[in-house]
Amino acid sequence: MASLLSFPTSFLSPRMNEERRSARLILPNNRKKKTSALPGRENGERKGLEGGRTWAFSMSKASAGAYFYEDDVEADPNVEDSEPPDPLAGENAMNVVLVSAECAPWSNTGELGDFAASLPKALAGRGHRVMVVSPQYGDYAGLEHSAVRNMLKVDGEDIKVTYFQAYIDGVCFVLVDCPLFRHIESDIYGGQRRHLLKRMVLFCKAAVQVTGLSPFAGFFYGDANLVYIANDWHTALLPVYLKYYRDKGIMSSKSVLVIHNIAKQGRGQMEDFRYVDLPAEYSNLFTFNDPTDGGVHFNIFAAGLKTAEQVVTGRHGESWELETPDGGQGLHTMIKEVEWKLSGIANGIDIQEWDPRRDLHLNSHGYSNYSLETFRIGKPQCKAALQRELGLPERAGVPLIGFVGKLDCKKGVDLIAEALPWMAEQDVQVVLLGTGRQDLEQLFRELEREYGDKVRGIVGFSVETAHRVTAGADILLFPSRFDPSGLNQLCAMMYGTIPVVHAGDDGSRDTVRTFFPFNDSGLGWMFDSAESSKLERALGNCLWAYRMFRESWEGFQMRGMSQDPSWDHAAELYEEVLVAACGRQASSSIEYGDW
């Protein structure tokens, strides 16, 4: 228990703890006064109180940031302060630490990495102070060494971790570096199950202690008015560790657990409890009578669901599908028990990243940026460029069908494989991009060998290629058996690419409205059960519209590109959940509140 009880000194020292807990933003008074001009005010100036002096942190595009005391800077009589605008969050503004096993652009296998990069920026835009913590799997450019080190114990071994940071779009990104995370960037969830478990235990310990170690981006986050956002089983230990610290009187922080992929739960034998380094009385939190395998199992997701103050899934409404055996993947009975704290929030997409008008991946090799006004020219250019890049015959009139995603049966890759002989008979081209299960990766290679003039199976994940497939394809397939958010469909429609989606009990129903021929409405096609024959039927109808009804097809594209799938609304809803996690009512007043 030494590593958990040996919390950072800043939390255990009464003087430092009190000073950092009382740190607050310096608010402007009603009287404007002449004062010093701080460099980079628009790019991340921060102020706070420490030891009775006012400190400031300024970060500009040209530097990694500066940390200094305001009274050390000479006043400039020609500069007058102006009051900053009131934050949208008003009195609800708080400290938020989002913890994720991946975060774009540094590590990204799909929707979780995009989520970890996008929601924090939207929350920061509403006036919250936001930090993101993620592992550092490689040597990433643009990071600053924080000079912070920590020693943690996992499975009886002392492991040193260091922290790197970057301040981007109002968010402090902190990456945890240690030997356990290095050289696995191509398969961050790979390796033996217990090795993965130990990595996640180490990561959660490093993340839960980060707010008391050092002033990241100029701030000691401390413990007051602080909520952690954990994501999936990889970080579902965070709510448990926070409960432990609250029980010991060390911390008061609360947590929200977000469900992205409930099929992966961190399950194992109860003997795995020894790795999490908690007293024996906490083992009941991980004990779960698993209806899928039978018997009692160790389950990290179950422990997180029990201990988090609030739970969110990537759908709006009541997320009733998680309470079904298929949707809950064995945890449906527990989901029912915690229904009182479960919210469904439909995610947005990062419109800075996914926008064909300014997509940097479309600036070369014959690709072209395009907008709602120019897509009739730009999108065919992207299609031709993709065909050339992948060595496919350059045919403007042939439907180009794409798939981008993780290779596992949850994503429905097996349905595509079963339907591919039928697709090959329809005079189409198919581009498949993904990484995951080795047998499915091998299947991609075999499909390309068998249908070489029509199929390209690209094993691996490239952000650039994913963007180019999304822009160049006419149709994107989303046969996922369970997809709680439907983000990929939103990205496809932003690029004028038509989705064909399995409409299970998931986020697809929220993002794709099926084609209705009598009033020329809809955004794509859906099929209602995970069967290759149903996929063929839906895709067949889509191909028929592509070839026979070009005006209707362009209507699909224009409706999809005209949507506003930004994160702004989702951030507002998450704010309500964060306030509820703190045990208080959300305030609708727009005032510049203290932190």
N, C-alpha and C positions, 0 to 999 in steps of 0.2 A: 504493500500500500504506500510505499515511500514516495513514489512519483506523483500520485494524486494528492497526497497531503502536503507535499513540498510545492506549494503554489508560489507564484512569483512574489518577491518581496514587496512589491508595490501594493499588493492587496493585503498583506499581513502587517505592514507598518501603519499604525494608526494615523500618524501625521501625514504621510504621503497619501494614504487612502482618503483622508478627509479632504485634503487639498484637491485631489483629482476628482473626487465625487462632486465637489462644489464648483469645478471649472464650468464656465458658461460663456456663451458668446457675448462679446461686448456690444451692447445695444446703443444705437445713437440716441442722444437726448433730444429734447425738442429744440434746443438752441444750436444752430450750425456754428461751428468754430473752425478756425484755420488751424491746420495741423500738417504733419508730414505726409508726403506722398509716398506710399509704399509701392514698390515695383510689382507689376503683374496683378493688380487688384482684380481685374476681370478674369484672371486665369487661376484663381485658387487661393486668394489671401484668406488666412484664418487667424483668429485672435482667441486668447483665453487668459485666465488668471493662474499664476503659479508663484507661490512664495511671496505674495503681495505685490508682484510686479505684473504688468501687462506684457504678454509675449505675443508675437505675431509670426505667422508662417506664410511666406509668399512663394508661389511657384509660377514661373512663366514658361512659355513654350521653349525658350532658349536655355533653360537651366533646370536642374533637378530639384530646385527649391532652396529656400533659405529660412533658417530658424533664428530669431533674434528678439531682443526686448525693445519695445517701442520707444522707451525713454533713452535708448542709445542712438536714435535717429534724429538728426537735426530737423527742426520744423522748416517747412518751405512756406513763406508768407504768401506766395502766389497761388497756392493750391487750397481749395475749399472742399471739405467733405460734403457729400450728399448722402441722404438716407437711402439705404438699399431697399428694394421693393419687398413688401411683406411676402413670406413664403406661402405657397398654396396650402401647405399642411397646417399653418396657423399654430394653435396650441397643441396640435397633435405631433409636432416635430419631435423626433427622438433619435437616438443612436441605434443604428442597425448594422449587424454583421452577418452577411450572407456567406455560408460555408458550403463549398461544392467540390467534388472530386475532379471536376474539370471546369474550365472557364476559357471561352474564346477571347482573344485569338491564340492564346498560348496552348491550350489543349481543348480539343473539341471532337467528340465522336457523334454529335447530333444535337438534339434539342436541349439537353441539360446544359451543355457548354454555352449555347446561345442565351438560354435563360439567365445563367449566372452573370453574363456580360451585360444584359439588357435591362432587366428589372432594376438593378441598383442605380443605373443612370437615371431612370425615370423617377425613382424614389428621391434621389438627390435633387432632381429638378423640382420636386415639390417642397424642398427645404429640409429634408432629413440629412443627417450626417451618416454616411454609408461607407462601410469597408467590406471588401470581398476577400475571402481567404481560400486559397486553392494550392495544391501541391505544385512544385516546380519539377517537371519531368525532364527538362533539357536546359541547354544554355540559351536563354531567350534574350533577345536584344531589347534595349530600352528600359531595363530594370536597374534600380539603384540599390546597392547593398545597404541595409538598414543598420548594420553593425550590432544587431541584436542576436544573441545566441541563447539557447535554452537546452537543458539536458533533461531528457525524458526516459523513463524506464518502460520497456515493453517486453513481456515474457522474460523478465529477469535480466535484460540487457540494457545498459545505459547507452542511449543514442543521442548524439548532438544534432540539433536542428538550428538552422539559420533562416533569416527572413529577408526577402527582397521586396521592393515596393515600387509602385508606379502610381502617379496621380493623373487620372484620365477622366475628362468630362465630369468633374466634381466628385469622383469616387476614388477612394484609396484602395488599390489592389495590392494585396500582400500575398506573396508566394512563398510557401514553406519548402525549404531545401534540405534534403538529407540523403544519404546514400541509398536508402530503401526506395526512393522515388526515381532515382536516376536510371537512364538507359532503358526505360520501358514506355517511352512516349508513343511508340507504335502500337502498344497493346496495354493500356493503362489498367485494365481490369483483368489482365492475364495472370498466369502463374498458378501455383497450387492454392487451393482455397484458404488454407491457414496462413500462407504468406500474404495473400490479399487482406485477410482479416487483420493481421498484425500491422500492415500498412495503414489501414483505415483507423485502427486504434491509435496509432502514433499521430496520424493527421488530426483526429478529433481532439486529442490532448493538446497538441500544438495550437489548434484553432481556439479552443476554449480559454486558453491562457493568454492569447495574443493581446487582448485589450489592456492588460496590466503590465506589459513589458516595457513599452517605449512610446514616445509620441510619434506615431505614424502620421505622415503628412501634417505634422505640427500639433497633433492632438493626442492627449491621453484619453482614450475612450472611457477608461475606468469601468464602473459597474452600474452607475445610476442611469435610469431611463434607457436601458439597453435591452434589445431583443435580438436574439440569434435566429437566423433562418437556415434550417437544416434541409438537405435535399436527398431524398431516397435513402436506402439502407446504409450507404457508404458513410453518411454523417448522422444517422439516426441515433448514434451514441451520444451526440451533443446534448439532447434533452435529458438523457439519463445522468450524464456528468454534471449538468447544471443542477439537477435535483439533488445530487450528492453534495455539491457545494452549498446549496441552500440549507440542506439538512445540517451541515456543519457550521452554518452561520458565516461562511466565507464570501458568498456572492448572493445577489438578489436577482440577477438577470433571468429573463424568461425566454421562451423559445416557440417557434412555429416550425412545424414539419411539413414539407411540401412533397406530395406523391407525384412522381413522374412515371416510374415503372414499378408497379407493385409486384410484378412477377419475380423480381430479384429482391430477396428479403434478408440476406445474410443468415441463412439457416445453417444449422449444424447439430452436432451432438452436444448435450449439456456440458460435457467436459470442456467445450470451447469457452465457457464462462471465465476460466482462469486467465484468458488473454486480456480481458477488459479491465482487470486490475481494480475490482470493486469488492467491498466486504460481502461476505456470504449472504447477508440478509437482502441484498439487492438481486440475488439470482432469480427470485420469483418474477421479476419484471421481464426477464428473458424467457421464462418458461411458457411454452405454447403447445397446446394439444392440437397437433396439425391434422386437419381432416383429409388432406391430400395424401400424406404418407402414413398416417396413423401413428399413434404414440406421442410421447412428449419430446419436444425438440427445443433447441436453443434458437431464438429468433430475434435479431437485432431490430428489425422493422417493428415487430410487436412491442418491444420495449420502448421505442421512440413514440409510438402511437399512445402508449399508456402515459408517458411522462410529459409530452409536449403540451403547452397551454392551448395551442390551436393547431389544426390540421387543415391543409389546403390541397385540393387536386385541381388539375388544369382544365376544368370545365366549369361553366357557370351553372346555375340551378342548384339542386340539392345533391348532385353526384350520386344518385341512387344506384348507379350501376356497380359501384364498389361494394354494395351490400348484397350483390348476387354472387353465387359460387364462381362463375366465370370471371366476372369483373374484379372480385376481391382476391382471386388466386389463393384461396384458403384462408385469407384474413377477413372474409366477409362478416363473420360473427363478431369479430372485434371492432370492425368498422361500425357495425350497428351500435355497439356499446359506447363508442365515442362520437356518435352522430351529432350530439349536442355541440361539439366543438369543430365540426367539419364544415368547410366552405368550399364552394366550387367557383373558381375564377378562370375565365378564358384568358389565355396568354395573348400577348401581342407579338409582333416581330420587330426587330431592329431595323427601322426604315432607313437608317444611315448605312447599314450593311446590305440590306436587301431592297435595292431600288435600281431598276434598270437604267434610270436616267444618269446615275453617277457611279455605277458599279465599276470599280477599278479593274476587275478581272475581265472586263469586256473592252479594254482599251488597246488591245494588240492582237496580232495573229488573225486579222480579218474580222474579229468580232466588233460589235458596235453598240454603243449606248443608244437607248431609245425611250420614248415617252408614249403617253396615250395618243398624242398627235402624230408621232412618227413610227409607231410600231409596225405599220404595214411595210415599211422599208427596213427598219433596223432588225426586227426579229428574223426575217428571212436571211439577212446577212449573217446573223449568229448561227442559224441552222446550217448554212453552207460552210461556215468556218468550223463548226463542230464536226461535220461530216469529213472535211479535209483533215482535220487534226487527228481523227480516229481512223482514217483510212477507209471510210465507207464511201460508196458511190455517191457523188454529189447530185442528188435528185431533189428538186424543189417540191415536186408534187407528191412524193411518197411520205406518208405519216411517219414521223420520228417519235418513238415512244421511249420514255426514260424511266429509270428507277434510281433513287439515291437514298441509301439508308444502311443501317446496321444489319448484318447478315445473321438473322436468327429467325426461328419459326414464328416468333411473336410479330415480326414485320411482314409475314406472309410471303417470304421469298420462295417457299416451296410451291405456292399457288402459281407464281410466275413461271417456275420451271415446268410445272404440269401443263400450263397453257401455252408454252412457247412453240411447240409444234403447230398448234392451231394458228398462232400469230404469224409464223413463217409462211403459211399458206395465204395470208391476207395481203401480201406485198407491202410489208412495213419494214422499218429499221428499228432496232432495239438497242439501247445503251444502258448497261447496268453498272452501277458504281457502288461499292461498299466493301466493308471488312467485318469480320466476326468469326463465326464458327468455321473451322478449317474445312469441314466437309462441304459447306455451302460455298466457300471460296473456290474449292476444287470444282464444284458444280458450275460456277461462273466460267471457269477456264474451259470446261468440257463443252458448254453451250456455245462458246465462241468458236471452238474448233469445229463443232458440228454445223453451225450456221454462219460460217465466216464472212459471207458477203452481206449478211443482214444483222448480225449480232456482235456487239462488243461487250465483253465482260471485264471490267476494270477492278482488280482486287487492290484494296487500299482505300484511304480516304484523303482526298485533296480538296481543300476549300475552293481553290481556283476551278478545278474540274466540276465540282458540285454547282458552282454558279454558272458555269458555261453550259452544263447539261440543262439546268433550269431555264436558261435563256434560249438555248437552241432547240429544245424539244417542243413538239406540238402538244404532246400529252405526257403527263407524269402519272405513274401508277403508285397507289398507296393502299396495298392490300393488307395492312396491319390488322392483326386480330384484336389488338387493343392499343389505341393511341389516345392518351388522355387529353392532349392539347390540340392536335390538328394544326400545329404551326407550319409544317412543311407544305400543307395545302395552301395556306395563306401566302407563303413565299412564292409558290408556283403561280398563283393567280395574279400576284403583283407583276409578274413577268409575262402575262398573257398566255400562260401555259395551262391547259385544261386538265383538271384532276379527275381521275377515275379511282374511287375510294370505296373501301369496305366500310360500310356504315354499321359497325357494331355498336355496342353500348359505350361509346367513347366520344372524343371531341370532334370526330368527323361530322356528326350530325349538327354541330354548332357552326361549322365553318363552310360546309358545302351544301348548297341547295340544289337538288337534282333538276335536270332539264324538264321543262313542261312545254310541249310543242304548241299548245293551243294559244298561249299568250307570249311565246318566245321569251321565257324567263328561265332562270336557273344559272348555276355556275359550273356544273360538271355532271358526272354520272356516279351513282352509288349502287353497290350490290349488297344484299342484306345478310349473306352468310358466307363464311370463309370456305368457299368451294371454288375450284378452278372453273367449273362450268358456269357459275354465276359471274365470275370475273370475265370469262369469254363473252357472255351475253352483254354485260355492261360495256365492255370495250368494243364489241361489235356495233352497238348502237352509236357509240362515240365516233367510230371510224365512218359509219354511214353518214352521220351529220357532217363530218369533215369533208367528205367527198361530194356530197349532194347539196349541202345547204351552206354555202360559203358566207352569205350574209348573216345567218344565224350564228355561224362559228365566230365571226368577228364580233357579234354581239356578246357572246360568251367572254371573249378576250377583253372587251371594253368594260363589261360589268366587273370582271375580276380586278382589272387594273384601276378601277375607279374607287375601290374600297379604301377605308382608312383603318388598317390593322395595327396602329401604333400602340405603344405600351402605356400611353397616358392614362387611359381609363382603367387598365388593369392595376396600375400603380395606386390609383385612388382607392380601389377596392382592397388591395393589400394593406394599405394604410389602416383601414378599418379593422382588419384582422390583427395587425400589430398592436393597435390600441387595445383591442379586446384581450390580447395576450398579456398586456400589462394590468389587466383587471380594471380598466376605466372606460367610460363612455367616450366615443368619438365626439369631437367638437366641430361644429360647422362654422364657428367664428374664424375670420381670417385676420388674426392678430400676430404680431411678431413676438412669439412666446419665448421664455427662457428655456435653456437646455439644462 
